[in-house]
Amino acid sequence: MDFLVIDDDKTFRDATCFLIEEAGHYAEGVESGQLALNWLKEDKWDAVLLDVNLGRENGLDVLVEIQNQFPQIPIVMFTAQGSVKTAVEAMRRGAADFLEKPFQREQFMTVLARLQRLKQMSQRIERLEQAVTETKAQNVEPIFDFTTPKMQEVMDILLRAAKTPASILILGESGTGKSVAARAIHEKSHLADKPFVTVSCPSLSKELLESELFGHVRGSFTGAIKDHWGKVKAAEGGTLFLDEIGDLPMEIQPKLLRLLQEREYERLGENVTRQASLRVIAATNRDLKKRVAEGHFREDLFFRLNVIVVEMPPLRSRDGDLIRFAEHYEKFFAEQCGRKLEGLSPEAVACIRAYGWPGNLRELRNAIERAVILAKHDQLFPVDFPAELRGQSTMTTTTEENVPQVGSPISLEKLEEAHMRKILEKTPSLSEAADILGIDQATLYRKRKKIGLE
């Protein structure tokens, strides 16, 4: 926790800060109420320790001013001239606790422990409020009971690793649900009641990303007008999720490696080494081995992250889950829009199965949401989907996966080849593939040989 100590007696102020830091917290001291208000405006503090007598200032009046401007910060009052009347007045004005000088170390530690419990309770309330807000924002509840064997294997590994402190690396194309999987790991872990903090690595410049991660002190770079605690501090005790870590600038990678190995970091522009207690989950759609070979990613960082590694399969290879996801999204968006729909028509199901879904779950979600909004009937039909999903795009003849689409200006031979490749990918044997295609195995063998699938 971060404490601001307000006392005009420097000796007592420094001694109090020493006690706080000895207990594993961070403290700064100021001698007046006005200075304290300036510090409170410039940075985030978890609690304030305030003397009743501040020379010309009345600590009780300062208490009221802090309460008015920063009602969420608990304040502990202390004074050398303690009395029941003063204590009652301090509590009446909003103080969280009261200590009489000189206090015993044990008394002070008891107050610190109480403040820590208050902070933890506040954090839990904040997370619950955030969860309620997200629910009201109509975030789709994710599905984790997958039927595709590959996804079942992935989730089994992740949920077993969730109960350990090991770093986890999630690979996969954009939109495959890496961030959803990361949150599931956190919620199934021993850190579930602690913060889950996300940092998007490619979203900021090198300087801003370093500040976002580790924090900075005032004046460390142009625009740093006040001290700032980064996401590492915000994730203390919980999980730090580094999204798209393959795009992390080389200059920051040694600092992340130090965080992972030594659990140490420093704020930008500061020489104070701080300890971090957190778990790191990283995700990327990049080929990290290739990035290492090209000199864009540190090999030692790759190996440090490469403890528990899983790859989220693309949606096109998860046929068993595809329609379940589509039906899940249809029910959700129909309820959200207040529409009474009877699900997907057989034509819509066929259309969804035939498409390559280069955008994976994100694209599927958007397509179903659009279809629910525009549907003219009590079921979803292909006409409700975007043109490229119906295979009617005139701009291209293939999807991003180079799979020809029905209705595209291509030959029947090319279309047959694409269909055959798809069926062969999804069936365990040639005999089953031949049955689906309506040809004998000898014909299928010749066709496979012709298109180079031998």
N, C-alpha and C positions, 0 to 999 in steps of 0.2 A: 504494500500500500504506500501511497505518497501523502505525507503529512506536511502541513504548513503550520509552523509554530510562531505565534505572535506574542512577544514579551519584550518589554523595554530593558530588561536586565540581561545583558549579553552573556554573563556567566551561566545563568540559569537556562537561557535560550540554547546555548551550545551544549550544555549538559543534557537537556531534554532531547535534542537532535541526536546526540551520541547514544542515548538509551534506545531511541527508535531504530537507529541503524544497526545497533547491536542485536536487536530483535529480528533483523532481516528485512527491514523496511527502508524507505527513502524519506529524508526530511530536509527541509530548508527553513531557516529562521528569518523573521523580519521584526523590526522594533516598533512599528506603529500600525494602526488600523488602516490608514490611507495606503501605505505601501502594500499591506496585505490585500486590499481590494484590487490594486493594480495587478498583483501577482495572480490573484484568482481569475481576473479577466483574461490574462494572457496564457494560462495553462490549466490543465485539469488536475484537481487535487481530490483525494479520497476523503480527507478529514482535516479539521482545523483544531489546534489547541490554542486557546485564547486566555490571556491573563485579564482579570477584572480591572486591575489598575495599570494603565498605560501612560503614566505621566499626566499630561494635560487631557488625555482622552479617557473616556469612561468605557471600559470593556463591554459593559452591558449594552451600551448604545451601538458599539461596533458589532456586537452579536446580532442585534436587530437588523443592522444594515446588511450584514452578510446573509442573514436569513431571507431578507427581501430580494436580494439579487441572486443568491445561490441556494434556494431552499432544499436542494437535494443533498447538500454537504453537511454531515453531522459535525457538531461543534462541542468540544469539551472545554469547560471553563475551569481555571484555577486561580487561587489567590492566597496571599500570605495572611490576610485578615478574614479568614473564613468565618461564616456564621450561618445559622439555619436560615435566617432571613435572606441573606445574599444567595444561598444555594437555591432556595425556593423561587426567588425572583429570576435567577438565571434559567431554571427549568421552565418557569412560566413563559419566558421570552423565547423558548425553543431550544435550549441547550440539550445535548444528548446525555451529558454526564457532568460531574463536578468533582474536582480534586482540591484538597487544601494543602498548601505548601507548609513545610517541606513534606513531600509524600515519600512513602517507602517504595522501593523498586517493585516489590510484589504487587502493591496497589496499582502502580502505573501499568504493569504488564497485564493486570486484570482488565483495566480500561482498554488497552490496546486490543486484547482478545475480543472484547465486546464490540469494538468498532469493526474488527475484521468480520465478525459474524453479521453485523449490520450490512457491510458491503456485500458479502456473499448472498444475503437475502435480497438485497437490492438488485444484484446481477441476475438472480433467478427470476425475479419479477420482471426485469427488463427483457429477459429471453422469452418468458411466457407472453409478454405483451407483443414482442416481435413475431412470435409464432401465431398469435391470434391475428395480427395484422396481415401476415402472409396468407393465412387461411381466408380472411376476408377479401384479400386480393385475388382469390380464386386460383391459387396454385394447384395444379393437378396432383393428386396423391399418387406417388410413384408405385409401380408394381414390382414386387420382388420375388413372387412365386413363379419363377420362369419355368417353361416347359422345354426350352432348347437345352440339350445336354451341355453345350459349351458354356452357356450363361449360368447354368446350375453349378458347374465346376468353378467358375469365376467367383460367384457369390459365396460358395462354400469356403474358398480360400480367404476371401475378404473378411467374412464373419469370424473365421477362426483367428485371423491375424488381428482383428479388432480388439481383442482382449489382451493384447500384448503392447509394449511401448515401441515396437519396431516401426521404422519408417516404411511407408507404402508408396509404390509408384504405380499409377494407373495409366496404361497406354490405350490408344484408340482414336479413331477418326472423330472429327468434330460432330457433336450432336448425338453421340452414342450413350450419354448418360454418365460421364465420368464424375461430374460434380455431384450428381445425385448419389452415386455410389460412395463418394467421399463422405457425404453427410450421413449416409447409412452406417458407415464404419464408425463414425463418431458417436452416433446415437446408440450403437450396440456395444460401445466400449465402456471402460471404467471411468471415462472422462465425460460421460453423457450430460452431466449437470454443470459442466464447465464451458467456457466460450468456444465457439467454432468460428474462426476468422478466415476470410478468403482474400487472397491477393492475386490479381490478374497480372501476370508478369509482362505481357506485351502491351499493356494499356498506357504506360507512362514512359517518359524519358528516363535515361539512366539515373540522373540526379534525383528526380522526383520518386522513382521507384525505390531507390536506396533509402530515401527519407520515409517513404510509405512503409517500408519493411522495418527499418531499425530506429526511425525517429531522427530528430536533429535538434541542435541548440540554436538559439537566436544568433543570427549573423553568420551562420555556417555557409550560406550561399545567398545569392540575390533573391530577395522575396521572403527569406526566413526571418520574419519580424518577431517571432516568439518561439519559445521552446515547444517541441512537439514529440509526443510519444508515438512510436510506430505500431504496426500490427503485431510485431513480436511481443511487445508489452501487452497489447490488448488480448492476445491469445494465451497469456500466462495461465498455466495450469490446465489448459485445454488443447485444442487442435488448431494448427496453422495449415491451411490448405493453399498450396501454391499451384494455381491453375496455369496451364501452358508453360511449364518450367523450361521447355526446350527453347524458348525465346528469351530466357534470362540473360541479360548482358554479361559478357565475360568479366567485366570489372567488378561485378557484384558476386560472382560465383565463389571466389575465395572466402568472402564473408559468410555466405550461406554454408559453405563447407565447415567453417569454424563453428557456426551455430549448431550444426548437426553433430560434429565430433566432440566439441568442448562444452557445448551449451553456454557459450559466451558470445557477447556482441557489444558493440559500442555505437552510440548515437553519432550521426554525422556531425563533425566539428567538435567532438568531445573525446577526451582521453580516458574517461572513466569506464572500466570494464564491468559489465553487468551480467548477471546470471539469468538464464532462461530455463524455465521448466515447462516444456510443451512437447506435443507430438506433431511430426510433420508428415503430411500426405501431399504428394505431388502428382500432377497429371500433365499429359502432353499428347498432341496428335503428331508430333515429330518422331523421326527415327533417331533416337539418341545415339546409337552406335555410329550412325552415319555422321551425326553432328560432331561426335568426338573425333572421328577420322578426318573430318574437314577442318578441325581446329576451332570449332565454334562452341564446344562444350568440354569442360574439364573432365578428364578421365577419372581422376580421384573422386570428384563429385558424383559422377555417374555410378561408380562402384559403391559409394556411400548411400546413394538413394536406392540402389539395386538390391535391396534386402528382400522385401516381399513385392513381387511384380506380377501384375495381371494385365491382360489385354481385353478390353471390351470389344466383342465382335460387332461388326457393322450390322445394321438392320437387315440388309439383303441376305445375310447368312443365318438369320434367326426366324425362319419361316414359321416355326411353331409358336413364336411370340407375336408375330406381326399383326395378325387379325385380333388377338387379345388386346394389344395396345390400341388398335384402331377403335374397337368397341368400347374400350375404357374411355378414350378421349371423346367419343360420340356421346356417351351417357353424361359425361361431365359437362361438355359444352351445351348440350341440350338443356340440362338443368340450369346452367348459368344463364342461358338465353330465354328460359321459360318456354321452351318448345317441347311438344309431345311428339317424339319421334320413335319409330319402331326399329331402329338400328340400321344396319347395312343391308342393302339389297344384294342378291347373289351377283349381279353385274358389278356392283361396287367392290365386293370382295375379290372378284376376278381381276378387276382393274388394279386394286391395291397389290395383289400378289404378282402381277405382271410388271410392276414398276421397280426400278433399281434402287430408289431411295438414297441418292447420293448425300442428302442432308440428314439422313438417319432420323432419330426420334424427333428432333426439332422440326424437320420438314414434315413428318407425319402429323405432328400436333397441329401445325399451321394449316395443313391441307384439310384436316378434319374440322378444325374450327371454322374455316371458310365455308366448307360444305354445309355445316349445321346452320350457319347464318343464312346462306343462299338457297337452301333446299326448298323446293316447291311442293314436295310430296311428303308423305309420312315416313318415308325411308330415304336414305342417302343413295343416289345414283351417280354413275360416272359423270353425267353432265354437271353435277355440283362441284366436281373437282377442278383444279387448275388444268389448263390446256396441256401442259407438258406431262401431267400425270395420265391424261386420257390418250397420250400418244398423238396429239393433234398439233403439236408445235411445228410451225413452218420455218422456224429459225434454224433448227438443227435436226439431223436425222437420227441422232443417238443421244443417250443420256450421258452424264459425266462418266459413267462406267463403260462407255462405248458399246452399250447393248441396244441394238435396233429396236424401235418401238412400233407396235401395231399402228398402221395408218401412215407411217412415214414413207416418203418417196424412195423406197428401196426394193430390190428384187425379192421374189418369194424364196429364192435360194438362200439369201442372206438372212431372211427372217426365220427360215427353217433351221439354219445353223445356230442362230442365237437361242431359239427355243430348245434345241437339242442339248446345247451346252448347259442351259439352266436345269433341265430335267436330270442330266447326268450328274450335276453337282448335288442335287437334292435326293437322289436315290442311292441306296446302298449296294445295288447289284444291277448288272446289265439286263437281266431278265425282267426285273421290275420296271426299268427304264423303257424297255421294248414294249411292255404291256401298256404303259401310259401313252407312249407315242403311237401305238397301234401298228407296229411293224414287228417282223421277226428278228431274232438276235443276229442272224447272218447279215441282214440288211443294215441293222444298226452298226455292226462291226465295220462294214464297208464304208458307211457314212462317217464313222469316227475316224477311220484311216484317211479318208479324203480331206477332212478338215484338220488333220494333224493332232488328234487326241489319243493316238495309240500309246 
